[in-house]
Every structure is written in C-alpha cells, then in structure tokens.
Amino acid sequence: ENTYGITTPSDNQVRLAFSTYDSSSNLTSIGSRLYMLDDSNTYKKFYLKNQEFAFDVDISTLGCGLNGALYLVEMDADGDVGQNYNSAGAQLGTGYCDSQCPHDLKFINGEANLLDWTPIPNSSNSGDGRYGTCCFELDIWEANARATQMTPHTCTIQGQYRCENETECGDIDAGERNNGVCDKNGCDFNPSRLGFDSFFGNGSEYSVDTSRPFTVVTQFITSDNTTNGDLVEMRRFYVQDNQVIKNIAVDFGTGNSHDSITDAFCTEKTDAFADAGDVSSFADRGGMKAMGQAMDRGLVLVMSLWDDYEVAMIWLDAQDPPEKEYANISGAHRGPCSVDSGKPWVVEVEQADAYVTFGDVRVGDIGFTMASLNLDDDNDDSSGITHCSTDLDCKDAANSKDTICVVASDNSWDQCISCDPIQFQYECPYFQGSFKSTAEATCGLTCDSLSRKDSAPASSIM
C-alpha cells in the first residue's frame, strides 16, 4: 500500500492508485501491475473457452491518457523461476510478457535487460533494453472514463518468448511494427471508433455511465458450444443499476451487422479502417482460432493502471494517427480526448489522485450473469431494446441481422429480435414469459440451455 498504492476496499475488491508517495523512501510510484496467484509460487491460469467472465469496475476518476486494464497474457505459471538467474518467480511478479513485446522489463528470462539500455525521456524510472518479451494477449478491458476497447492479440510463438532483434520484436522505430512475432494492433472493438460516441462516457447521457460503477461481462463462444471447439466469438454486454446494456452493433457498409468480435468483424474492420493504418496482422497470425488455442494453454490474469510514454494513449481515447490530415479518416477517431491530453508528464501531475477499482471477478457457464440478476418477471425495458409493431420498425434496430418484429401471444411485450441462430442465443436470456415462447416459435429456435437464466452460479475468484 505505501509503495504502490494498492488497497482492498472490501474482501472482493482491489484498488490501484495511480500515484503513490512513500514518505519512508521519499519516492513517488507511478502506476502498478498485479497478477493473480493460484498459490504462493504459481500464477493462476484461466481457461475461458465456452465460459463467461465478469467483473465490477469503477473508472470514474480516470481521465484522458490513463488506462485501467484487466487482461490475460500467456505468461509461464511459475514466473520463469529457475531460468538463468531467476530465483524470484511468480511470488515476486517475474516473467511478464505481452503482445507489444515490451523492451522496458528490467529482467527477462532470468537475465538483466541491460544491453543497449536507453532511458525514456521525461521519465526517471523507465527505459528500453535490447530485448523484448512477447506472448499472446487477450485485452478483455482497457479503459478510462472517456473510452474503452476489447482486443485479442495473436502471435506466431507459444508461451513467453524473448525477442532479440528489431524484426521479431516488431520495433516501431525501426519500421517493423507489423513484422514481429506478435500482432501489436489486435482486433479492437472500440465503440467510439466504430461511430458510437454516445455509448460510453462520463455522465447519465451515455448508455454506460462511467461516473458510477458497473459490471463488464464477456462471453467466449466456441464453434460447438463446448470447451473443445474453436473460439469463434467474443461477446460483450454491461450491467448497471440492474439493467442489461447490450453492446453496440456496427455495419461497415457490407450489410453485415457486428456486435461482437469474430473473424468476419476483424476482416471487415481492417478493410474499412485501412486508411487509418489497420492491417491484417491479427488474421495473419491465426485469428480467433489461434487465440482460442492460447486459451487452451492457459492465460494469466493481470490488472494494471498506467500512462503511456510512447504515444500518450491516443490509440485508446483520442485520434490515431494524430496528424491533422487524418481527422476525417474512418477509424482514426478513437475517443473524445485531444491528442495532447495524455502526455504523461502532465497526467502524472493533474491526475495524481486517480485510481481504478476492480471487484467481484467471477467466471462460469455462459448465462450466469443473467441468472444472478434480480429482474422482474415481466420483461425489463433494458437499454438497447427496439419496440415494434411490424418488421419495418426493425429496419434500423440496434442489431439488424435477420431481425424481425415479435409480439407476445398475450400482447404483453413487443420487440425487434434476431432469428440468426447465434445471435438468438445471445439475446434469448433477455426474453421471459409468453414473449420468450413466442420468439422461439416465430424463429423456430430453442433457447440453448447454456444461455438460460438458470445457468449454474459462477465461481468467484476475487
């Protein structure tokens, strides 16, 4: 607490302070990164295919330029203990890696990263060495109060890997960003970048109001609805004030509506945002199937709060590329912040009191979040619902994929729904009473048992 500003407001919460002054050492710590342990010597591995992952979060104090992140990486469970001179291991937080192949780790594979070490300007604590440390990365959550995105990143290697030259590290300054062993861009799902600035932000006018805590739910769908199938989709919804908030849906002009991350979404997004720098690096390294294979091997949970000395977090909450000529290019707008707002030497002064709180992290069968909500017996008029009387009313519904108008047999409820088999399984936990049976009959589909509100309770892991 005194050194890194990490506290536990309650038994199932952890709070990461951004700036912490330690009077005993007269030093200030900026940011922090935590890992979840299985025991005192081993990181906990998560296997999330065909699972639902949920957590509560408070990012109300995080302004432009900050990132309160919860994500998973393919670190070794023992933290590389025993490699060369590493006697520390997981209990002391060694062995980190991610898809950016960071060069700023002071120890990699049990050796000091001293060769060619160069301090980063304006920072007394950071620098870059010759080597980077690379692995698959699954960014379930990267956000501040102004913007958010969910991003899987793939690699051509398995497990933690020390890259040793500019090409395999994908060094940006050397022009090798897209040639490394890992996909640095990832396949990002950012509501603002996709044209929905009013969906996520600080205030009651947004669908997700970041001025107050809320729950983030992510579902990892496989090709056969078992843990043995290939990963094919990452779905997202939110819960705030006991109301389910469905994710936004985007059409890139192809007639296909996407409200989740799939290979099709990634391909169409890359094509649509090519002028803003998107490339097919995610797909080139195996796409969703490769991400699922990394999940089979197990991923380590990481929580962090940080600022960005490389590009001031513009990739999350501002315009990227930042040059004026990109202002009207599709995909350059990523959030409402200015390109100058995230400079670390400014953020560290103006947002010294910022913090992020994560809580009630849990994992279980798909549908457990809906099962845990205290919804009324009648359908709730939750955010994202489009009411209707005919199919024409559904033309511009939030998700227009095979969308029709369904009216309950007793006229108690009407709503635009999708009869697409996959989308139906996502939406059907929202349906109740006579409306649910009418929807099943109209679409000729049955709500899958994995999606029902009576799913088994989740396992709480924090």
Stockholm file with secondary structure:
# STOCKHOLM 1.0

chainA/1-462         ENTYGITTPSDNQVRLAFSTYDSSSNLTSIGSRLYMLDDSNTYKKFYLKNQEFAFDVDISTLGCGLNGALYLVEMDADGDVGQNYNSAGAQLGTGYCDSQCPHDLKFINGEANLLDWTPIPNSSNSGDGRYGTCCFELDIWEANARATQMTPHTCTIQGQYRCENETECGDIDAGERNNGVCDKNGCDFNPSRLGFDSFFGNGSEYSVDTSRPFTVVTQFITSDNTTNGDLVEMRRFYVQDNQVIKNIAVDFGTGNSHDSITDAFCTEKTDAFADAGDVSSFADRGGMKAMGQAMDRGLVLVMSLWDDYEVAMIWLDAQDPPEKEYANISGAHRGPCSVDSGKPWVVEVEQADAYVTFGDVRVGDIGFTMASLNLDDDNDDSSGITHCSTDLDCKDAANSKDTICVVASDNSWDQCISCDPIQFQYECPYFQGSFKSTAEATCGLTCDSLSRKDSAPASSIM
#=GR chainA/1-462 SS CTTTCEECSSTTEEEEESEEEETTTTEEEECEEEECEEETTEECEECCTTCEEEEEEECTTCCTTEEEEEEEECCCTTTTTTSTTCCCCGGGTCCCCBTTCCSCCSEETTEECCTTCEECTTCSSCEECSCEEECCEEEEEEECSSCEEEEEECBSSCSCEEECSHHHHTCTTTTCGGGSSBCSSCCCBCTTTTTCTTSEESSTTSSEETTSCEEEEEEEEETTSSTTSCEEEEEEEEEETTEEEECCCBCCSSSCCBSEECHHHHHHHHHHTGGGTCCSHHHHTTHHHHHHHHHHHCEEEEEEEEECTTTTTHHHHSBSSCSGGGTTSTTTBCSSSCTTTTCHHHHHHHTTTCEEEEEEEEEESTTHHHHHSCCCSSCCCCTTCCCCSSGGGGTTCSCCTTEEEEECTTSSCEEEEECSHHHHHHHGGGCCHHHHHHHHHHHTCCCCGGGSTTCCCCEECC
#=GC SS_cons         CTTTCEECSSTTEEEEESEEEETTTTEEEECEEEECEEETTEECEECCTTCEEEEEEECTTCCTTEEEEEEEECCCTTTTTTSTTCCCCGGGTCCCCBTTCCSCCSEETTEECCTTCEECTTCSSCEECSCEEECCEEEEEEECSSCEEEEEECBSSCSCEEECSHHHHTCTTTTCGGGSSBCSSCCCBCTTTTTCTTSEESSTTSSEETTSCEEEEEEEEETTSSTTSCEEEEEEEEEETTEEEECCCBCCSSSCCBSEECHHHHHHHHHHTGGGTCCSHHHHTTHHHHHHHHHHHCEEEEEEEEECTTTTTHHHHSBSSCSGGGTTSTTTBCSSSCTTTTCHHHHHHHTTTCEEEEEEEEEESTTHHHHHSCCCSSCCCCTTCCCCSSGGGGTTCSCCTTEEEEECTTSSCEEEEECSHHHHHHHGGGCCHHHHHHHHHHHTCCCCGGGSTTCCCCEECC
//
